[in-house]
Amino acid sequence: MTRLDHTGRFAMLRGNLLEMPPGRSLDVACGAGTLWVTLDNDLRDIVLTPGEGMRVTRGQRALVHALDDAVLELREPAAP
């Protein structure tokens, strides 16, 4: 498993597992392929396909697994 420490676009091969940067809120999106997002203390299975996204809140540990070759997009949330 790789721990990310910055935002950007990340190519993920099928089976790759990434840990989101801790300590800040992030917008997570799927640019290609299929991503499975797991959040600590959350029983949901979150599957993102191209164009779909979600917000991971500060202090929430998140793991992203590529179900096939995919592109993960991480951004700082836009200011309100």
Secondary structure, DSSP 8 states (H G I E B T S, - for coil): -EE--S-EEEEE-TT-EEE--TTS-EEEEEEES-EEEEETT----EEE-TT-EEEE-TT--EEEEESSSEEEEEE-----
